[in-house]
Amino acid sequence: MTNTVKKKPLISWTPPMKRVLYALVPATFASLYFFGWRSLFMISVTCFAGFFSEYLFARHYNEPVNSSVFVTSVLFALSLPPALPLWMAVVGIVFAVVFGKMVFGGFGKNVFNPALAGRAFIYITFAGYMTGVWSIPAQNIFEGFMIWQPDAVTSATVLATGESVDKSFYINAFTGMIPGSLGETSAFALLAGGVYLYWKKTASRTIIHSTFLGMIILQSILYYSGAGGAADPLTSILAGGFLLGLFFMATDPVSAPKKKESQILYGFFIGTMTALIRTFSVWDGGMMFAILLANMFAPITDHGVAEFLKWKKERRGVVNE
């Protein structure tokens, strides 16, 4: 009788990762609708490059590739400008997987959100392509399905210029009719996916609430006090990557704190730092840097909260005696 060794699957699929991918379908569809077929091709290329990068590490340990790599790849692609050269996208996702996750030991051990680590790398390395060249979204219904990619223009986003906006901008930003990254222009698509994650409790509701409150409170104070040309609160919600970061990146269960009290501090830190970076720095990608900074302090926040709760419990016991 021969012993048969069960062959491990090539990809290990987990329910939470599947739900995140389902939630990203509306934003992915919006990227195709507004920016043409090249957007779908860019997402596919980053998924393949991300998968292959992790596969090279996983095969060494005879382990399957974790499905989280596809979440990382899609999130990374959706945060990119539509006209970004494909080779830059490949460089970014390889950095995200290799240096953002695998060097820490793989899934569940990374300190930083891998998608944001990769985006920050090319955001700084190829700043001109990441911040100065944007694509005009398709203006007519179904136009995006009939083009490879729309015309690219050299411009700055409304968050970078600090210009005031009118009511039509809010409508366009909600639907997706503004220049921006592939999956960040349509607030409606992001809200559709975000509400799904919120309803399924796949994304931490505590982090969502505290991040939103932190940003909206400080952004309102900055705007109404006239500080530094701060954008109005509604523009700050609809424009840029706030909604993508709020529902899909700040809530990453690996790089975020685990305790509820820590998550409140973590989310509030992200929200306030987003408002400060957007208003006073030369970088308009405030949400990205805020989450990465918060990732850095997530472990010590959990430790500090645990020690505080332990001290509080011991002190209560002494008083009761």
N, C-alpha and C positions, 0 to 999 in steps of 0.2 A: 504494500500500500504506500503510495507516494504522498508526501505532504505538499500541499499546495499553498503557496504564499499569496494572500489576497493583495492584488495590486492596488496601490493607492490612486485615487482619482487625480487628474491633472489639476483641477480647480476645486477648492473647498468652499462651497457656497453656504452662507449663513443667513438666516431670516432677516436680521436687522440690516445687513448690507443690501439684500434684495429690496427691502422697503425703501431704502435711501435711493436706490437706482430707479425704482418706480416713481418716487417723488421728483426725480430729476427729468422725467419724461417731458413735462410741460415746458421747462426751460430749454431743453434740447430741441423740441419742436419749434419753439419761438425763435431759436437761433437759425434754424433752417428757413423759417417763414420770412424773417427779416433780412437775413444776410446770405441767402443762397446755399447751394450745395457744397461749397467749399467748407462751410462750417461743419457739416456732417462728416466730411472727409477729414478735417482737422481733429475732430473728436475721435474718429476711428484710428487715425495714426497715433494719437497719444495713448489710446487704450492698448494698441499693439505694442508700442514702445515700452509702456509701463509694465505690461504683462511679461514681456520678454526680459526686462531688467530684473524683475522679481524671480522669474523662472530660473535664471542663471544662478541665483543664490539658493533657491528652494531645492533644485536638483542636487546640489552638493550635499544637502542633509536628507535627501530622499523624502522631501515633504511636498505636499501640493501647494500650489499658488493660492493664497487667500483671496477671496472675492473682493476684499476691501481695496485691492489694487485698481479695480475698475471704478470704484467710487472716487478714489484719489484722482484717477486719470480723467474722468468726466468732469469733476469739479475743477480740476486744473484747466482743462480745455475751455470750459465755460467762462473762466475768468480772464481769457486772453482776448486781445483785439482781433477782429475778424481778418484783418489784412496781415497779421504777423506771419513772417516766413515760417514754413513748416519745420525747417531744421532747428529753428529757435525753440519751437514747441517741443521737439524731441529732446533737445538739450535740457529743457526745463523739467520734463517729466522724468527723465533718467536721473537727474539730480534729486528730484522729489522722492523717488523710490529708493535709490541707493543711499543717499546721504540724509534723507529725511526719515527713513524707516529702517532699511535693512542693516545699516551700521549700528543701530541700537539693539538689534536682535530680532527684527521682524515685527509682525503685527502684534499689537498689544504692549509693545515696549518702547515705542517712539515717544520722545518728549514733545516734539513739535508736530503740528498738523502737517503731514507730508505735502499736500497740495499747495498750501500756503508757503511752505519752505521752498518749493520749486518755483513758485511764482515770484517770491521775493528775490530769488537768485537772478532770474532773468529780468526782473523789474529794475534791478540795480545795474546789471551787466549790459542790458540792451535798453537803456532808459528811453532813448529816442523812439524806438519802435513801440515800446509799451505805453508811452504817455503822450506822444505827439501825432500819431497817425491813426485816424479812426475812419470807419466806413459809414456812409449814409444808408440807413435802413431802407428797404423796399417801400415805395410810396403807394403802390397800388395793390389791391387784393390779389393774392397768389403770385405776385411778381417774383418773390423769393424762390418759388419753385421752378421758375423759368430762367434763372440766371446762375452762373457759377459763383460770382461774388459781386457786390455792389462797388461803386466807385469809392476810392479812398481819398480822404482829404486831410490836410495838415491843420490840426486845430487842438484846442484844449477843452476839457470838459467843463461843465458849469461849476463844478466844485472847485476846479483849479482857478477859474477866472474870478469867482465870487460875484458874478453878475446877477442882478435881480431877474426873476422870471415872472411870467404871467400865467393865467389860468390854463391856457392851452398847453403849456409845458407840463403841468401836472397830469393832464389827460394823456399826452404823448408818452410821458414817463411811465404811467400806469399800464398803458397798452404795449409799449415797446418801440415807439416811433422816435427814438432819439439815438444819436451815436453813442457807442459804448462797447463794452466787452460782449462776447457772444451770448452769454446767458444772464447778463446783469441788467439789460435794458428794459425787460418786461417785468414790472412789479407784479402784474396779475399772474404770470406764469410761476414766479417764485412763491407768491402767496398760496397758489393752488397746491404746489408741492409741500410748502412749509406747513400748511394747515393739515395736510395728510399725515406728516410726521408728528405734528402736535397731537392730533387725534389718536394716532396709534401709540403714542408715548415713546416713540423711537428716539425723538430728540428731547432733551431735558427741558421741561417746562420752566423750571427754576432759572436756568441759564437764559432762556428766551426772555422771560419777564424782566430779570434784573439787567440784562444787556440793553433791552429796549428802554427801560426807565432811565438807566444811567446816561444813555446818549441823548434822549429827548429832553431830559431835565437840564443838563449842562448846555446842550445846543440851544435851547430856548433862552437860557440866561445870556449866553454869548451873543445871540442874534439880537435880542431886544435891548441889550446894553450897547450894541453897535461895536462890538469888539472884533478887530482884525478882519473885517469883511466877512464875517461868518454867514454861512448859508442859512436860510430859514429852515425850521425843523422838518417841514413836509418835504422839501427838496432833499434834505439829508437822508430821509427815509427812502425816497423813491430813486434818487440818483446814486451812481456809484455801486459798490458791492455790498451795501449794508444788509439788504435782505438775504442775499446769498450767504453772507457770513453769519448772519443771525441764526438762520434755521439749519444750515448745513455744515458750517465750519466751527463756529464757537461751541457747538453742541457735540463735537467729536468726543465720544466716550473715552477714548484712550488718552488724549492730551489734555482733557479737562479734569478738574478735581472730582472726587467721588462723593464727598460729604455734602449734604444739602446746604449747610451753613457756608462751606467753602465755595459752593457754586454761586451763592448770592454775591459774595465778595468778588469772585472771578468775573461774573457777568457785569457787575457794576463797574469794575475796573475796565473791561473791554469797552463798554458804552461811553464812559467818560474820556478814556484815552482816544477813542475814535473821534470824538468832538474836538479834542485839543489838537490832535495831529492834523486833522483836516483844516482847522482854522489857522494854526500858527506855524505849520511847517511847509516846506516846499513840496512835500509829497501829498498828493490828494488821495492816495490809497490808504487812508487812515485805518479802516477796518482790518486790513491785512496785518499791518504792523502792530495794532492793538492786540489782536488775537495771539500773534507770535510772542509778544511780550508777556501776555497772560499765561501762555503755555509754559514759559520759563519759570514762573512762580507758582504754578499749579501744585506741584508736589509739596513744597514748603508751606503752602496755604493749607493743604489738607493736614499736614503735620502740626502746624500751629493751632488750627481749630481743634484737633484731637486733644492736644495738650491743654488747651484752655478749658474744654469741656470736662476733661479729667480733673483739672484743678478745681473747677466749679463744683463738681460732684463731691470731691473730697472735702471742700470747704463747707458744703451744705451738711455733710455728715458730721463734721466737727461741731457746727452750730447746733444741730439737733441733739447731740450728746450733752 
